[in-house]
Amino acid sequence: YFNEESVVFYNGEFIKATELTTNSYSQSLHYGNGVFEGIRAYQTELGARIFKPYEHYKRLKFGAEVMNIQFDYTEEELTEITYELLERNGLKDAYIRPLITTGQDMSLLTSGETNLIIQCWEWGKYMGDRLLRVKTSQFQRPNPKSCFVEAKVTGHYVNSILSTNEAKKEGYDEALLLDMNGNVAECSGANVFMEKDGKLYTPPRGHIMAGITRSTIIEICKEEGISIEEKHFTLEELKQADACFFTGTAAEVIGLESIDEYQFPLDWKKSHGYQLTKLYKKEVLGQRQKAKAS
Ligand code: PMP
């Protein structure tokens, strides 16, 4: 993720990644009281283009707010810092990881100073390019009455780690998690869509991360006349679907081969999901907007 030359942003300064230190009395380290984001930048003819930075930083600020972490940067300031960080690292195609940590205090009340770290590195498609073999996890997504499921709080990711460890240990690529009511929720780090009889379905907000890729895909579908509905569905219904795919900033759009023992029957290249991998790529590069305008 970094080398001798890598630069990170830390509390108002650009410093060498090798000089960054961790406070061992941080609530983020002990209790998971931190907030983060995952953003991508893409190389275009006009240089690096960060995809939807405002939306990502809005979500970061929402996370800080619900955790009562004092955080005063604006979306515009954060975006500007991020462009400078990319430039200082000589990166155009990059994954960007902002992280807010809380300072020195071992109580269970949010307290201590706030730290902002922004790091970036080159990262290929997080889940690869191959169709995924997915396992339904024994773990459910967190209950929205126990935490703010739409906030990217570091501690929430223990659930993602448990389910990913479980899936990989059993020889699968990724995990699918249900919500507390038994409906399909999402993958450990991505949202889920299924295709049935030419129409797409994705779970509504409530028990899932409100993915920025998810909402981008919904918008693209509406613009391209692909029928899409936000609706709960069960695992049994998913196992009668024609095709299925995950969406996320790190994973982008990635198809599934199977869920548990069930193989999705539709040829991936004939699915809406496949078409959407192409449209999403154009969208992040700013090429769909241009096509629309002309
Ligand atoms: N679900 C979870 C649990 C995630 O961690 C992520 C990644 N932030 C997503 C879905 C996808 O969100 P986005 O498209 O905003 O990256």
Residues whose N, C-alpha, C, O or C-beta is under 5 A from the ligand:
A	BS01	PMP	G38 E186 C187 S188 G189 A190 N191 M209 A210 G211 I212 T213 R214 T247 G248 T249 A250
